[in-house]
Each structure stands twice: as structure tokens, then as C-alpha cells.
Amino acid sequence: MNSNNNYKALLIDLDGTLLDLDIQQFIDAYIDALSDRFIEHLDKKDFAEQLFGATSVMVKNDDPGKSNEEVFYTDFCRRIGLSEKEIKPVVKDFYDNDFPRLNCWAREHPRADAVIKAAKDRNLTLVLATNPIFPAAAILERLSWSGFTEKDFTFITTMENMHFCKPRIEYYREIADIINCPPEMCLMAGNDTLEDLVAAKAGMDTFLVDDFILQRDENEPVCDYRGSLEDLAAFLATSG
Ligand SMILES: [Mg+2]
């Protein structure tokens, strides 16, 4: 643990941390809307199964030579019998035109601003460490629902630019490499007791943001710090 709190980087999760998102309603509406686009090829239930299947393969991938996007499309195309060339324009159009409407399941978090401001005041390298299972278009759109833009962050993890997903330790190591910051100088803040707190295994300090905590099991979560997003803002403003 970095007891001096002299961090150089803040990694922060999006869904349920910076953004108040009704995750179950959002996922259901997302699958429903995306499957509509492929209805002439396969029914909705089958589409959802293949999407979850390919996502699961991507999340488990441990080949540093393949981006998450490559792993996903290789598997997804094989599953649904369409080529990447056929799928990608449909997906792009979906993200451009349908996805923005899913913002009805999201609300800005009233304390998110204070966290980003405190991190900027401390000159921390800011990383949006959202699970990179979505393309950049979908992540930037959700980021806009939280009241921020790409410009607020030094680096944003997406399926195109990352080779690992949460909860792999390699995901956090890859971020540390990219921003050129030792893991010991990074603080990872998020609401998920597994996917976000696993950053500790990469050597990072962890702050469990418990406004919308996603508790994965019955065990008491192990983290360096815990509190609301408001507490995180205060912690960043007063320490270091
Ligand atoms: Mg989250």
C-alpha cells in the first residue's frame, strides 16, 4: 500500500462508479435493441446467446497479441455465420443511432465532477478504466451520459485498444504500461468488488466506491480504502 498517497494516476471505473446506471435494465434494453438489427439472420434469444458467448471468450482471452476487438469478432463471426465486413457497418449504425437512446437508464452522479476536479487539481493522470468489452463509440457515449468527454481523460480503455478485460490482472498491468506509471503509483477506484479490486494483484492501491457497490460474494471486500464518490473526492483533495 502506498501509505504516502503520492499517487501519479487515478484509474476510475464508469458504470456504477462515475455514472449512475441501472445496469440490468440497460443490458436488457441494449441486447434487445442490438438483436433487432440482426433479426433477419437469427432470433433474439439466439443472438443474445452468441453475443454473451463471444463476450465471454473475449473476457477470458490471455493472448497479448490480439486486441479484445479481434478476439470478439473472430469468435462472434464464426458463431453467427456472418463476416466482419457484414457485421461492422450494422453495429456502427446501431451505436450511432440507437445506442444514445439507452441514456434513459442513466443519470449523472452529482459527485462525479468533484472527483474529476480533485484529480485534475492534483495533476493525476486520469484513466477511464471501464471494462473494455465495448467499442470506443459505446464507451464515449456512456461517458457523455456521466457529463464528461474524452478530453477529461489521458487514456480510455476500449475493446479496440486493449488486449485484456477485467477481471484479468493483465488489464491493469497493460494500463500501467501504457501510461508509463508504476502500478504502486496508481489508485484504482470502482464499485465492483471483483473486477475493480483485482487491481491490487497488479500492485495498485484500491478505493471501493460503494454508492452502487456490486458485491460479488459474501466475503468482506478487501480494499485499501472504501467510501462514497464524495469520500473519494475528499480523499483526493486532502491527501498527497
Ligand atoms: Mg462498475
Residues whose N, C-alpha, C, O or C-beta is under 5 A from the ligand:
A	BS01	MG	D13 L14 D15 G16 T17 N191 D192
